[in-house]
């Protein structure tokens, strides 16, 4: 299972960090590979420092599955220490990019808000179901990550 990293995850782009109770929105762009995404592929978004609470995550994408009945679905969660799977799943069944004009998927904010935040975490998406007709090659996905200290 390949792991693809955003420019934030690789350190090419720096992001501000929350320092108080106000909500900070961080835009994380990720360019998808030229090959179709497969089940169990990981998309690493960014590191969440200790004590930082996730408030919400929206994943916005152009059409990623051009089938009449799109199947491409993701889970959002914390990537395990080995970088091979999600150790903790915050939400599943997310289907960004399921419409011809593109679409957004919003993660369950209750699960995010009450997640353990004592340690640093790597936030990522895992492909749970591959696309029926993949249209992912080289496309850009945007994750709007809202967090606070």
Secondary structure, DSSP 8 states (H G I E B T S, - for coil): --EEE-TTTTTSS------SSS-EEEEEEEE--SS---TT-EEEEEEE-TT-EEEEEEEEES--B-STT---EEEEEEE-TTSSSEEEEEEEEE-TT-STT-EEEE--HHHHHTS--SS-EEEEEEEEE--SSB--TT-EEEEEEEEE-
